[in-house]
């Protein structure tokens, strides 16, 4: 599996880690990480340290996560992205709607 998730001990934060290409093939795995958690975490981190590429469907998946997490008020951080992935996020203006660290 190339999408892993871990909930903090108190259940307030969900970290989703992506390995390899983040594309449509990962759609179901990605959604399953967050859709059915009860209670819903207060914050989300998408760790892109091992992600080598993002395509438009990955950007769409991030937007779906944002909607699920509360839209504009969602607390979502995209972390540890390499230079290529950061460039895709910047070109897509995702740095305007996500906290990219």
The first five atom37 places (N, CA, C, CB, O) and aatype in JSON, in Angstrom:
{
  "aatype": [20, 20, 20, 20, 20, 20, 20, 20, 20, 20, 20, 20, 20, 20, 20, 20, 20, 20, 20, 20, 20, 20, 20, 20, 20, 20, 20, 20, 20, 20, 20, 20, 20, 20, 20, 20, 20, 20, 20, 20, 20, 20, 20, 20, 20, 20, 20, 20, 20, 20, 20, 20, 20, 20, 20, 20, 20, 20, 20, 20, 20, 20, 20, 20, 20, 20, 20, 20, 20, 20, 20, 20, 20, 20, 20, 20, 20, 20, 20, 20, 20, 20, 20, 20, 20, 20, 20, 20, 20, 20, 20, 20, 20, 20, 20, 20, 20, 20, 20, 20, 20],
  "atom_mask": [
    [1, 1, 1, 1, 1],
    [1, 1, 1, 1, 1],
    [1, 1, 1, 1, 1],
    [1, 1, 1, 1, 1],
    [1, 1, 1, 1, 1],
    [1, 1, 1, 1, 1],
    [1, 1, 1, 1, 1],
    [1, 1, 1, 1, 1],
    [1, 1, 1, 1, 1],
    [1, 1, 1, 1, 1],
    [1, 1, 1, 1, 1],
    [1, 1, 1, 1, 1],
    [1, 1, 1, 1, 1],
    [1, 1, 1, 1, 1],
    [1, 1, 1, 1, 1],
    [1, 1, 1, 1, 1],
    [1, 1, 1, 1, 1],
    [1, 1, 1, 1, 1],
    [1, 1, 1, 1, 1],
    [1, 1, 1, 1, 1],
    [1, 1, 1, 1, 1],
    [1, 1, 1, 1, 1],
    [1, 1, 1, 1, 1],
    [1, 1, 1, 1, 1],
    [1, 1, 1, 1, 1],
    [1, 1, 1, 1, 1],
    [1, 1, 1, 1, 1],
    [1, 1, 1, 1, 1],
    [1, 1, 1, 1, 1],
    [1, 1, 1, 1, 1],
    [1, 1, 1, 1, 1],
    [1, 1, 1, 1, 1],
    [1, 1, 1, 1, 1],
    [1, 1, 1, 1, 1],
    [1, 1, 1, 1, 1],
    [1, 1, 1, 1, 1],
    [1, 1, 1, 1, 1],
    [1, 1, 1, 1, 1],
    [1, 1, 1, 1, 1],
    [1, 1, 1, 1, 1],
    [1, 1, 1, 1, 1],
    [1, 1, 1, 1, 1],
    [1, 1, 1, 1, 1],
    [1, 1, 1, 1, 1],
    [1, 1, 1, 1, 1],
    [1, 1, 1, 1, 1],
    [1, 1, 1, 1, 1],
    [1, 1, 1, 1, 1],
    [1, 1, 1, 1, 1],
    [1, 1, 1, 1, 1],
    [1, 1, 1, 1, 1],
    [1, 1, 1, 1, 1],
    [1, 1, 1, 1, 1],
    [1, 1, 1, 1, 1],
    [1, 1, 1, 1, 1],
    [1, 1, 1, 1, 1],
    [1, 1, 1, 1, 1],
    [1, 1, 1, 1, 1],
    [1, 1, 1, 1, 1],
    [1, 1, 1, 1, 1],
    [1, 1, 1, 1, 1],
    [1, 1, 1, 1, 1],
    [1, 1, 1, 1, 1],
    [1, 1, 1, 1, 1],
    [1, 1, 1, 1, 1],
    [1, 1, 1, 1, 1],
    [1, 1, 1, 1, 1],
    [1, 1, 1, 1, 1],
    [1, 1, 1, 1, 1],
    [1, 1, 1, 1, 1],
    [1, 1, 1, 1, 1],
    [1, 1, 1, 1, 1],
    [1, 1, 1, 1, 1],
    [1, 1, 1, 1, 1],
    [1, 1, 1, 1, 1],
    [1, 1, 1, 1, 1],
    [1, 1, 1, 1, 1],
    [1, 1, 1, 1, 1],
    [1, 1, 1, 1, 1],
    [1, 1, 1, 1, 1],
    [1, 1, 1, 1, 1],
    [1, 1, 1, 1, 1],
    [1, 1, 1, 1, 1],
    [1, 1, 1, 1, 1],
    [1, 1, 1, 1, 1],
    [1, 1, 1, 1, 1],
    [1, 1, 1, 1, 1],
    [1, 1, 1, 1, 1],
    [1, 1, 1, 1, 1],
    [1, 1, 1, 1, 1],
    [1, 1, 1, 1, 1],
    [1, 1, 1, 1, 1],
    [1, 1, 1, 1, 1],
    [1, 1, 1, 1, 1],
    [1, 1, 1, 1, 1],
    [1, 1, 1, 1, 1],
    [1, 1, 1, 1, 1],
    [1, 1, 1, 1, 1],
    [1, 1, 1, 1, 1],
    [1, 1, 1, 1, 1],
    [1, 1, 1, 1, 1]
  ],
  "atom_positions": [
    [[0.85, -1.18, 0.0], [0.0, 0.0, 0.0], [0.89, 1.24, 0.0], [-0.96, 0.0, 1.22], [1.88, 1.3, 0.72]],
    [[0.53, 2.22, -0.8], [1.36, 3.41, -0.89], [0.71, 4.65, -0.27], [1.68, 3.68, -2.33], [1.23, 5.75, -0.38]],
    [[-0.43, 4.45, 0.37], [-1.08, 5.5, 1.13], [-1.29, 4.95, 2.54], [-2.44, 5.97, 0.47], [-1.96, 3.94, 2.73]],
    [[-0.7, 5.63, 3.52], [-0.82, 5.19, 4.9], [-1.41, 6.32, 5.72], [0.56, 4.75, 5.47], [-1.19, 7.5, 5.43]],
    [[-2.15, 5.96, 6.75], [-2.69, 6.99, 7.63], [-2.46, 6.61, 9.08], [-4.19, 7.22, 7.36], [-2.38, 5.43, 9.44]],
    [[-2.36, 7.64, 9.89], [-2.15, 7.45, 11.32], [-2.9, 8.56, 12.05], [-0.63, 7.44, 11.69], [-2.76, 9.74, 11.73]],
    [[-3.69, 8.15, 13.03], [-4.42, 9.11, 13.85], [-3.64, 9.33, 15.13], [-5.86, 8.62, 14.14], [-3.11, 8.39, 15.71]],
    [[-3.59, 10.58, 15.57], [-2.9, 10.87, 16.83], [-3.59, 10.14, 17.97], [-2.86, 12.4, 17.11], [-4.74, 9.72, 17.85]],
    [[-2.87, 10.0, 19.07], [-3.37, 9.24, 20.21], [-4.74, 9.74, 20.7], [-2.37, 9.29, 21.34], [-5.61, 8.95, 21.04]],
    [[-4.9, 11.04, 20.72], [-6.17, 11.6, 21.19], [-7.21, 11.71, 20.06], [-5.94, 12.98, 21.8], [-8.34, 12.14, 20.3]],
    [[-6.82, 11.32, 18.83], [-7.75, 11.31, 17.71], [-8.04, 12.66, 17.09], [-9.01, 10.73, 18.13], [-8.96, 12.78, 16.28]],
    [[-7.26, 13.67, 17.44], [-7.53, 15.02, 16.94], [-6.82, 15.33, 15.63], [-7.13, 16.02, 17.98], [-7.21, 16.27, 14.93]],
    [[-5.79, 14.55, 15.29], [-5.02, 14.82, 14.07], [-4.86, 13.54, 13.28], [-3.63, 15.43, 14.42], [-4.54, 12.48, 13.82]],
    [[-5.1, 13.65, 11.96], [-4.89, 12.53, 11.05], [-3.74, 12.89, 10.12], [-6.18, 12.21, 10.25], [-3.74, 13.95, 9.49]],
    [[-2.76, 12.01, 10.04], [-1.65, 12.18, 9.1], [-1.79, 11.13, 8.01], [-0.27, 12.06, 9.82], [-1.87, 9.93, 8.28]],
    [[-1.81, 11.59, 6.76], [-1.87, 10.71, 5.6], [-0.54, 10.85, 4.87], [-3.09, 11.06, 4.67], [-0.15, 11.95, 4.48]],
    [[0.15, 9.73, 4.68], [1.45, 9.74, 4.0], [1.3, 9.09, 2.63], [2.53, 9.0, 4.83], [0.69, 8.03, 2.48]],
    [[1.87, 9.75, 1.62], [1.8, 9.28, 0.24], [3.19, 8.84, -0.19], [1.25, 10.39, -0.7], [4.18, 9.52, 0.06]],
    [[3.25, 7.69, -0.84], [4.53, 7.19, -1.36], [4.39, 6.95, -2.86], [4.97, 5.89, -0.62], [3.44, 6.3, -3.3]],
    [[5.35, 7.47, -3.63], [5.33, 7.27, -5.08], [4.47, 8.31, -5.77], [4.82, 5.88, -5.42], [4.33, 9.44, -5.3]],
    [[3.9, 7.91, -6.88], [3.05, 8.81, -7.67], [1.71, 8.99, -6.98], [2.84, 8.27, -9.11], [1.04, 8.02, -6.62]],
    [[1.32, 10.24, -6.8], [0.01, 10.56, -6.23], [-0.89, 10.87, -7.42], [0.07, 11.76, -5.2], [-0.88, 11.99, -7.93]],
    [[-1.66, 9.88, -7.85], [-2.49, 10.02, -9.03], [-3.81, 9.29, -8.82], [-1.76, 9.49, -10.29], [-4.11, 8.85, -7.7]],
    [[-4.59, 9.15, -9.87], [-5.93, 8.58, -9.74], [-5.91, 7.16, -9.17], [-6.61, 8.57, -11.09], [-6.88, 6.74, -8.54]],
    [[-4.85, 6.43, -9.38], [-4.75, 5.06, -8.86], [-4.81, 5.03, -7.33], [-3.45, 4.41, -9.33], [-5.13, 4.0, -6.75]],
    [[-4.52, 6.14, -6.69], [-4.53, 6.22, -5.23], [-5.83, 6.79, -4.67], [-3.37, 7.06, -4.75], [-5.97, 6.94, -3.45]],
    [[-6.77, 7.1, -5.54], [-8.0, 7.77, -5.14], [-8.74, 7.02, -4.03], [-8.92, 7.92, -6.33], [-9.04, 7.61, -2.99]],
    [[-9.03, 5.75, -4.23], [-9.8, 4.99, -3.24], [-9.05, 4.87, -1.91], [-10.12, 3.61, -3.77], [-9.64, 5.06, -0.85]],
    [[-7.76, 4.55, -1.98], [-6.95, 4.43, -0.76], [-6.96, 5.74, 0.02], [-5.5, 4.03, -1.11], [-7.11, 5.73, 1.25]],
    [[-6.79, 6.85, -0.69], [-6.73, 8.17, -0.05], [-8.05, 8.48, 0.66], [-6.41, 9.26, -1.08], [-8.05, 8.89, 1.82]],
    [[-9.16, 8.28, -0.03], [-10.47, 8.58, 0.56], [-10.76, 7.7, 1.77], [-11.58, 8.39, -0.48], [-11.33, 8.17, 2.76]],
    [[-10.38, 6.45, 1.7], [-10.63, 5.53, 2.82], [-9.88, 5.95, 4.09], [-10.23, 4.12, 2.42], [-10.27, 5.57, 5.19]],
    [[-8.82, 6.71, 3.93], [-8.05, 7.15, 5.1], [-8.84, 8.1, 6.0], [-6.77, 7.84, 4.65], [-8.63, 8.12, 7.21]],
    [[-9.76, 8.88, 5.42], [-10.42, 9.91, 6.22], [-11.94, 9.85, 6.24], [-10.02, 11.23, 5.71], [-12.55, 10.39, 7.17]],
    [[-12.56, 9.23, 5.28], [-14.01, 9.35, 5.13], [-14.83, 8.83, 6.3], [-14.44, 8.65, 3.92], [-15.85, 9.43, 6.64]],
    [[-14.43, 7.75, 6.92], [-15.29, 7.1, 7.91], [-14.78, 7.23, 9.35], [-15.43, 5.66, 7.57], [-15.22, 6.49, 10.23]],
    [[-13.86, 8.15, 9.58], [-13.34, 8.33, 10.94], [-14.38, 9.01, 11.83], [-12.04, 9.15, 10.93], [-14.97, 10.02, 11.45]],
    [[-14.6, 8.45, 13.0], [-15.51, 9.01, 13.98], [-14.78, 9.11, 15.31], [-16.81, 8.15, 14.12], [-14.24, 8.09, 15.76]],
    [[-14.72, 10.25, 15.94], [-15.14, 11.54, 15.41], [-14.14, 12.03, 14.36], [-15.27, 12.57, 16.55], [-13.01, 11.54, 14.26]],
    [[-14.59, 12.99, 13.59], [-13.73, 13.56, 12.55], [-12.58, 14.31, 13.21], [-14.53, 14.5, 11.61], [-12.8, 15.09, 14.13]],
    [[-11.33, 14.06, 12.75], [-10.18, 14.79, 13.31], [-10.33, 16.3, 13.13], [-8.87, 14.31, 12.66], [-11.0, 16.77, 12.22]],
    [[-9.68, 17.04, 14.02], [-9.71, 18.5, 13.95], [-8.7, 19.04, 12.94], [-9.44, 19.11, 15.32], [-8.9, 20.1, 12.36]],
    [[-7.6, 18.29, 12.75], [-6.58, 18.74, 11.8], [-6.08, 17.55, 10.98], [-5.4, 19.42, 12.55], [-6.17, 16.4, 11.39]],
    [[-5.55, 17.9, 9.82], [-5.08, 16.89, 8.87], [-3.71, 17.3, 8.37], [-6.08, 16.73, 7.68], [-3.43, 18.48, 8.16]],
    [[-2.85, 16.31, 8.19], [-1.55, 16.52, 7.56], [-1.42, 15.53, 6.42], [-0.37, 16.37, 8.59], [-1.67, 14.33, 6.6]],
    [[-1.04, 16.02, 5.26], [-0.73, 15.14, 4.13], [0.77, 15.22, 3.95], [-1.52, 15.56, 2.81], [1.31, 16.22, 3.48]],
    [[1.45, 14.14, 4.34], [2.91, 14.08, 4.28], [3.31, 13.63, 2.88], [3.48, 13.11, 5.37], [3.03, 12.5, 2.47]],
    [[3.96, 14.52, 2.15], [4.34, 14.26, 0.76], [5.83, 13.95, 0.62], [3.98, 15.46, -0.11], [6.38, 14.04, -0.47]],
    [[6.48, 13.6, 1.72], [7.92, 13.36, 1.71], [8.33, 12.33, 0.65], [8.38, 12.89, 3.08], [9.33, 12.5, -0.03]],
    [[7.55, 11.26, 0.53], [7.89, 10.19, -0.4], [7.08, 10.24, -1.69], [7.69, 8.85, 0.26], [7.13, 9.31, -2.49]],
    [[6.34, 11.32, -1.9], [5.58, 11.49, -3.15], [6.52, 11.99, -4.23], [4.38, 12.47, -2.95], [7.26, 12.95, -4.03]],
    [[6.48, 11.35, -5.37], [7.38, 11.73, -6.46], [6.69, 12.6, -7.51], [7.94, 10.49, -7.12], [7.36, 13.26, -8.31]],
    [[5.36, 12.6, -7.51], [4.63, 13.31, -8.56], [3.18, 13.49, -8.12], [4.7, 12.53, -9.91], [2.64, 12.64, -7.41]],
    [[2.56, 14.58, -8.52], [1.13, 14.8, -8.33], [0.52, 15.11, -9.69], [0.86, 15.97, -7.32], [1.09, 15.86, -10.47]],
    [[-0.64, 14.53, -9.97], [-1.33, 14.91, -11.19], [-2.62, 15.65, -10.83], [-1.64, 13.66, -12.07], [-2.88, 15.9, -9.65]],
    [[-3.42, 15.99, -11.82], [-4.62, 16.79, -11.55], [-5.61, 16.04, -10.68], [-5.28, 17.18, -12.86], [-6.34, 16.66, -9.91]],
    [[-5.67, 14.72, -10.78], [-6.6, 13.99, -9.92], [-6.14, 14.05, -8.46], [-6.72, 12.52, -10.38], [-6.99, 14.07, -7.56]],
    [[-4.85, 14.08, -8.2], [-4.35, 14.24, -6.83], [-4.75, 15.6, -6.29], [-2.81, 14.06, -6.78], [-5.13, 15.72, -5.12]],
    [[-4.66, 16.63, -7.11], [-5.08, 17.96, -6.67], [-6.57, 17.94, -6.33], [-4.79, 19.02, -7.77], [-7.0, 18.56, -5.36]],
    [[-7.34, 17.24, -7.15], [-8.77, 17.1, -6.88], [-9.02, 16.37, -5.57], [-9.45, 16.38, -8.03], [-9.93, 16.73, -4.82]],
    [[-8.23, 15.33, -5.29], [-8.39, 14.58, -4.04], [-8.09, 15.47, -2.84], [-7.46, 13.36, -4.04], [-8.76, 15.36, -1.81]],
    [[-7.1, 16.34, -2.97], [-6.79, 17.27, -1.88], [-7.96, 18.23, -1.65], [-5.5, 18.06, -2.18], [-8.26, 18.58, -0.51]],
    [[-8.61, 18.64, -2.73], [-9.77, 19.53, -2.58], [-10.94, 18.79, -1.94], [-10.19, 20.09, -3.95], [-11.68, 19.38, -1.15]],
    [[-11.12, 17.51, -2.27], [-12.17, 16.72, -1.63], [-11.91, 16.58, -0.14], [-12.28, 15.35, -2.29], [-12.83, 16.65, 0.67]],
    [[-10.65, 16.36, 0.22], [-10.28, 16.3, 1.64], [-10.61, 17.62, 2.31], [-8.78, 15.96, 1.81], [-11.14, 17.64, 3.43]],
    [[-10.3, 18.71, 1.65], [-10.58, 20.04, 2.21], [-12.07, 20.22, 2.45], [-10.06, 21.15, 1.28], [-12.48, 20.71, 3.51]],
    [[-12.9, 19.83, 1.48], [-14.35, 19.93, 1.65], [-14.81, 19.08, 2.83], [-15.07, 19.49, 0.36], [-15.61, 19.54, 3.65]],
    [[-14.31, 17.86, 2.92], [-14.68, 16.95, 4.0], [-14.28, 17.53, 5.37], [-14.02, 15.58, 3.8], [-15.0, 17.36, 6.35]],
    [[-13.14, 18.19, 5.41], [-12.59, 18.7, 6.67], [-13.18, 20.04, 7.1], [-11.1, 18.84, 6.55], [-12.88, 20.52, 8.19]],
    [[-14.02, 20.63, 6.27], [-14.65, 21.88, 6.69], [-14.47, 23.04, 5.73], [-14.13, 22.27, 8.0], [-14.76, 24.18, 6.1]],
    [[-14.0, 22.79, 4.53], [-13.87, 23.86, 3.53], [-12.82, 24.89, 3.9], [-15.19, 24.55, 3.34], [-11.7, 24.54, 4.27]],
    [[-13.2, 26.16, 3.81], [-12.26, 27.25, 4.09], [-11.71, 27.22, 5.5], [-12.92, 28.57, 3.83], [-10.61, 27.71, 5.75]],
    [[-12.45, 26.66, 6.42], [-12.03, 26.62, 7.82], [-11.23, 25.37, 8.17], [-13.24, 26.7, 8.72], [-10.86, 25.18, 9.32]],
    [[-10.97, 24.53, 7.19], [-10.25, 23.28, 7.44], [-8.8, 23.54, 7.83], [-10.31, 22.37, 6.2], [-8.16, 24.46, 7.32]],
    [[-8.31, 22.72, 8.73], [-6.91, 22.8, 9.17], [-6.16, 21.66, 8.5], [-6.79, 22.71, 10.75], [-6.1, 20.54, 9.01]],
    [[-5.58, 21.97, 7.33], [-4.86, 20.95, 6.54], [-3.49, 21.49, 6.19], [-5.65, 20.57, 5.25], [-3.35, 22.6, 5.68]],
    [[-2.46, 20.68, 6.48], [-1.08, 21.04, 6.12], [-0.56, 20.02, 5.12], [-0.16, 21.1, 7.37], [-0.72, 18.81, 5.3]],
    [[0.07, 20.51, 4.07], [0.78, 19.66, 3.12], [2.25, 19.8, 3.47], [0.48, 20.07, 1.6], [2.81, 20.89, 3.37]],
    [[2.89, 18.7, 3.88], [4.24, 18.81, 4.43], [5.26, 17.99, 3.64], [4.24, 18.36, 5.87], [4.93, 17.03, 2.96]],
    [[6.51, 18.41, 3.76], [7.7, 17.71, 3.28], [7.72, 17.44, 1.77], [7.81, 16.4, 4.0], [8.34, 16.47, 1.33]],
    [[7.08, 18.27, 0.99], [7.06, 18.07, -0.46], [8.43, 18.38, -1.05], [5.98, 18.96, -1.11], [9.09, 19.33, -0.64]],
    [[8.85, 17.56, -2.02], [10.11, 17.83, -2.71], [9.91, 18.99, -3.69], [10.62, 16.55, -3.46], [8.8, 19.49, -3.85]],
    [[10.98, 19.41, -4.32], [10.93, 20.59, -5.19], [9.95, 20.42, -6.35], [12.33, 20.9, -5.74], [9.24, 21.36, -6.7]],
    [[9.91, 19.23, -6.95], [9.0, 19.01, -8.08], [7.54, 19.09, -7.65], [9.28, 17.65, -8.73], [6.71, 19.7, -8.33]],
    [[7.23, 18.47, -6.53], [5.85, 18.49, -6.02], [5.48, 19.9, -5.58], [5.69, 17.49, -4.85], [4.36, 20.34, -5.83]],
    [[6.39, 20.6, -4.94], [6.13, 22.0, -4.54], [5.83, 22.87, -5.76], [7.33, 22.58, -3.76], [4.97, 23.75, -5.71]],
    [[6.55, 22.62, -6.85], [6.33, 23.4, -8.07], [4.92, 23.18, -8.6], [7.38, 23.03, -9.14], [4.26, 24.12, -9.03]],
    [[4.46, 21.93, -8.58], [3.1, 21.63, -9.03], [2.08, 22.33, -8.13], [2.85, 20.1, -9.03], [1.1, 22.89, -8.62]],
    [[2.31, 22.3, -6.82], [1.4, 22.98, -5.89], [1.4, 24.48, -6.13], [1.81, 22.67, -4.43], [0.35, 25.12, -6.07]],
    [[2.57, 25.05, -6.4], [2.67, 26.49, -6.63], [1.98, 26.89, -7.93], [4.15, 26.93, -6.67], [1.23, 27.87, -7.96]],
    [[2.22, 26.14, -9.01], [1.6, 26.44, -10.3], [0.08, 26.36, -10.2], [2.11, 25.47, -11.39], [-0.64, 27.12, -10.85]],
    [[-0.4, 25.44, -9.37], [-1.84, 25.23, -9.19], [-2.46, 26.19, -8.17], [-2.11, 23.81, -8.77], [-3.66, 26.14, -7.91]],
    [[-1.64, 27.06, -7.6], [-2.08, 28.02, -6.56], [-2.6, 27.33, -5.31], [-3.16, 28.93, -7.12], [-3.41, 27.91, -4.57]],
    [[-2.15, 26.12, -5.06], [-2.59, 25.41, -3.85], [-1.95, 25.99, -2.61], [-2.26, 23.94, -3.96], [-2.43, 25.75, -1.5]],
    [[-0.88, 26.75, -2.77], [-0.28, 27.41, -1.62], [-1.21, 28.5, -1.07], [1.09, 28.02, -2.01], [-1.03, 28.96, 0.06]],
    [[-2.19, 28.91, -1.87], [-3.15, 29.92, -1.44], [-4.26, 29.32, -0.58], [-3.75, 30.62, -2.65], [-4.86, 30.02, 0.24]],
    [[-4.54, 28.03, -0.76], [-5.67, 27.43, -0.04], [-5.26, 26.36, 0.96], [-6.63, 26.83, -1.03], [-6.08, 25.91, 1.76]],
    [[-3.99, 25.95, 0.93], [-3.47, 24.99, 1.89], [-2.23, 25.57, 2.57], [-3.13, 23.64, 1.2], [-1.54, 26.42, 2.0]],
    [[-1.97, 25.11, 3.77], [-0.75, 25.45, 4.47], [0.32, 24.48, 3.97], [-0.92, 25.38, 6.05], [0.3, 23.3, 4.31]],
    [[1.26, 24.97, 3.16], [2.3, 24.13, 2.59], [3.57, 24.38, 3.38], [2.52, 24.42, 1.06], [4.1, 25.49, 3.39]],
    [[4.05, 23.34, 4.05], [5.23, 23.47, 4.88], [6.32, 22.52, 4.44], [4.89, 23.23, 6.33], [7.4, 22.49, 5.04]]
  ]
}
